[in-house]
């Protein structure tokens, strides 16, 4: 993989699909939400599902796509309440906690950078143990631009300065990883198994891992620090 921890002082980490299992989000957007939305239109359930799919697709890659308040207003549904109904599906990905702990022992700055709305972050933190192991938490909603946009990275640098040459960024979205690469982040890794219920999806553009144990054993450095 060619990753030298001596060259890294900051680790930027995505949340959903990286630190946390993407199964919760996939199930919510592909099953739970469509079921509730379709139920609002008796006799026209399939049309409602198709309409929802189109509306979601139109907003993909924008800040609205990730905004719970936007979809609550748009669909006339309480998105946060619906998410809480399936909160039992929220889980850390394998070795996430061990990885964060190892980074802390090596005095690497651990920064969560996520497109998730702050309301969603609150739900995820309440159901997992990752928050105390993070040095900083940043939602793209704080800046008004999604991670897919170069404006996000400019805002991140302005408000939370970091050295791109000594930064590792880990995410499961190719579009986001490309944006980070274009900004100049030197070390990039893709999560190729963000959803525990699905098979790995190869990341042709970037080095990839399925689980954090692959990083915990690189050169023996992180695990033994």
C-alpha positions as CSV (number, residue, x, y, z in Angstrom):
1,X,0.0,0.0,0.0
2,X,3.0,2.3,0.4
3,X,1.6,4.1,3.5
4,X,4.3,5.5,5.8
5,X,2.8,6.7,9.1
6,X,5.8,9.0,9.7
7,X,4.6,11.1,6.7
8,X,1.1,11.6,8.2
9,X,0.1,13.9,11.0
10,X,-3.6,14.4,10.2
11,X,-6.2,11.7,9.4
12,X,-9.5,12.9,7.9
13,X,-12.2,10.3,8.2
14,X,-15.6,10.0,6.6
15,X,-18.4,8.7,8.9
16,X,-21.0,6.6,7.1
17,X,-19.4,3.8,5.2
18,X,-16.0,4.5,6.7
19,X,-16.1,4.5,10.5
20,X,-19.7,3.3,10.6
21,X,-21.5,0.5,8.7
22,X,-23.3,1.9,5.6
23,X,-26.0,-0.7,6.0
24,X,-28.1,1.6,8.2
25,X,-28.1,4.4,5.6
26,X,-28.7,2.1,2.6
27,X,-31.6,0.4,4.4
28,X,-33.0,3.8,5.4
29,X,-32.9,5.4,1.9
30,X,-33.7,2.3,-0.1
31,X,-36.3,0.5,2.1
32,X,-37.5,2.3,5.2
33,X,-38.1,5.8,3.8
34,X,-39.7,4.6,0.5
35,X,-42.1,2.4,2.5
36,X,-43.3,5.2,4.7
37,X,-43.4,7.7,1.8
38,X,-45.4,5.2,-0.4
39,X,-47.9,4.7,2.4
40,X,-48.9,8.3,2.1
41,X,-50.4,7.6,-1.3
42,X,-52.8,4.6,-1.1
43,X,-53.3,3.0,-4.5
44,X,-50.4,4.9,-6.0
45,X,-47.5,3.4,-4.0
46,X,-45.3,2.5,-7.0
47,X,-45.7,6.0,-8.5
48,X,-44.7,7.4,-5.1
49,X,-41.7,5.2,-4.9
50,X,-40.6,6.2,-8.4
51,X,-41.1,9.9,-7.6
52,X,-39.0,9.6,-4.5
53,X,-36.2,7.8,-6.4
54,X,-36.2,10.6,-9.0
55,X,-36.2,13.3,-6.3
56,X,-33.3,11.7,-4.5
57,X,-31.3,11.2,-7.8
58,X,-31.7,14.8,-8.7
59,X,-30.1,15.9,-5.5
60,X,-27.3,13.4,-5.4
61,X,-23.9,15.1,-4.8
62,X,-25.5,18.3,-3.5
63,X,-25.8,19.4,0.1
64,X,-29.5,19.0,0.0
65,X,-29.1,15.3,-0.6
66,X,-27.6,14.9,2.9
67,X,-29.9,17.4,4.7
68,X,-32.5,15.9,7.0
69,X,-34.4,19.2,7.2
70,X,-34.6,19.5,3.4
71,X,-36.1,16.0,3.0
72,X,-38.5,16.5,6.0
73,X,-39.9,19.6,4.4
74,X,-39.8,18.1,0.8
75,X,-41.6,14.8,1.7
76,X,-43.6,16.0,4.7
77,X,-42.1,13.4,6.9
78,X,-40.0,13.5,10.1
79,X,-36.8,12.1,8.7
80,X,-35.1,12.1,12.1
81,X,-37.9,10.2,13.8
82,X,-37.9,7.7,10.9
83,X,-34.1,7.2,11.4
84,X,-34.5,6.6,15.1
85,X,-37.0,3.9,14.4
86,X,-34.2,1.8,12.9
87,X,-31.4,3.0,15.1
88,X,-30.6,-0.5,16.1
89,X,-28.9,-0.9,12.7
90,X,-26.3,1.7,13.5
91,X,-22.9,0.1,14.1
92,X,-19.2,0.8,13.9
93,X,-17.4,-0.9,11.0
94,X,-14.9,-3.7,12.1
95,X,-11.9,-2.3,14.0
96,X,-13.0,1.3,13.7
97,X,-12.5,1.9,17.5
98,X,-9.2,0.1,17.5
99,X,-8.0,2.2,14.6
100,X,-9.0,5.5,16.2
101,X,-7.3,4.4,19.4
102,X,-4.1,3.5,17.6
103,X,-4.1,6.9,15.8
104,X,-4.5,8.6,19.2
105,X,-1.5,6.7,20.6
106,X,0.6,7.9,17.7
107,X,-0.7,11.5,18.3
108,X,-2.2,11.7,14.9
109,X,-5.0,14.3,14.6
110,X,-8.3,12.5,14.1
111,X,-10.9,14.6,12.2
112,X,-14.3,13.5,11.2
113,X,-15.3,15.2,7.9
114,X,-18.8,14.1,6.9
115,X,-21.6,15.2,4.6
116,X,-24.1,14.0,7.2
117,X,-26.4,16.7,8.7
118,X,-25.6,17.5,12.4
119,X,-28.9,15.9,13.4
120,X,-27.8,12.7,11.8
121,X,-24.4,12.9,13.5
122,X,-26.1,13.2,16.8
123,X,-28.1,10.0,16.2
124,X,-24.9,8.2,15.1
125,X,-22.9,9.4,18.1
126,X,-25.6,8.4,20.5
127,X,-25.6,4.8,19.1
128,X,-21.8,4.3,18.8
129,X,-18.6,4.9,20.7
130,X,-16.6,6.9,18.1
131,X,-17.2,10.4,19.4
132,X,-14.7,10.4,22.3
133,X,-12.0,9.0,19.9
134,X,-12.2,12.0,17.6
135,X,-10.3,15.3,18.0
136,X,-12.6,17.3,15.8
137,X,-16.0,16.8,14.1
138,X,-16.9,18.7,10.9
139,X,-20.1,18.5,8.9
140,X,-20.1,19.9,5.4
141,X,-23.3,21.7,6.5
142,X,-21.2,24.0,8.6
143,X,-19.6,25.3,5.4
144,X,-22.5,25.2,3.0
145,X,-20.8,22.9,0.5
146,X,-20.6,19.1,0.2
147,X,-17.3,17.3,0.2
148,X,-17.7,16.7,-3.5
149,X,-17.1,20.5,-4.0
150,X,-13.7,22.1,-4.1
151,X,-15.3,24.9,-2.0
152,X,-15.6,22.5,0.9
153,X,-11.9,21.8,1.0
154,X,-11.1,25.5,0.7
155,X,-13.4,26.2,3.7
156,X,-11.9,23.3,5.7
157,X,-8.4,24.6,5.2
158,X,-9.5,28.1,6.2
159,X,-11.3,27.1,9.4
160,X,-9.2,24.0,10.3
161,X,-5.8,24.4,8.7
162,X,-4.0,21.2,7.7
163,X,-1.0,20.2,5.6
164,X,-2.4,18.3,2.5
165,X,1.1,16.7,2.0
166,X,0.9,15.1,5.5
167,X,-2.8,14.2,5.5
168,X,-4.5,10.9,5.0
169,X,-8.1,10.9,3.9
170,X,-10.3,7.8,4.1
171,X,-13.8,7.7,2.4
172,X,-16.0,5.3,0.5
173,X,-17.2,7.7,-2.1
174,X,-15.2,7.9,-5.3
175,X,-16.5,11.4,-6.1
176,X,-15.4,12.7,-2.7
177,X,-12.1,11.0,-3.0
178,X,-11.5,12.6,-6.3
179,X,-12.3,16.0,-4.9
180,X,-9.8,15.4,-2.1
181,X,-7.2,14.3,-4.6
182,X,-7.8,17.4,-6.8
183,X,-7.3,19.5,-3.7
184,X,-3.9,18.0,-3.2
185,X,-4.3,15.6,-0.3
186,X,-1.3,13.3,-0.7
187,X,-2.6,10.1,1.0
188,X,-6.0,8.7,0.0
189,X,-7.6,5.4,0.8
190,X,-11.0,4.0,-0.4
191,X,-13.2,1.8,1.7
192,X,-14.3,-1.0,-0.7
193,X,-16.8,-2.7,1.7
194,X,-18.7,0.1,3.3
195,X,-21.9,-2.0,3.8
196,X,-21.4,-5.1,5.8
197,X,-24.3,-6.9,4.0
198,X,-22.8,-6.3,0.5
199,X,-19.8,-7.6,-1.3
200,X,-16.7,-5.4,-1.7
201,X,-16.8,-3.0,-4.6
202,X,-13.3,-2.5,-6.0
203,X,-11.9,1.1,-6.1
204,X,-10.0,1.2,-9.3
205,X,-8.9,4.8,-8.9
206,X,-7.4,4.5,-5.4
207,X,-5.7,2.1,-3.0
208,X,-8.5,0.4,-1.0
209,X,-9.1,-1.6,2.2
210,X,-12.1,-3.6,3.3
211,X,-11.4,-3.3,7.1
212,X,-9.1,-1.3,9.3
213,X,-7.1,-4.3,10.4
214,X,-5.3,-3.9,7.2
215,X,-4.0,-0.5,8.5
216,X,-3.5,-1.7,12.0
217,X,-0.8,-4.1,10.8
218,X,1.0,-1.9,8.2
219,X,4.7,-2.1,9.2
220,X,3.4,-3.1,12.6
221,X,3.4,0.6,13.4
222,X,-0.1,1.6,14.4
223,X,-1.0,-1.6,16.3
224,X,2.2,-1.6,18.4
225,X,2.5,2.1,19.1
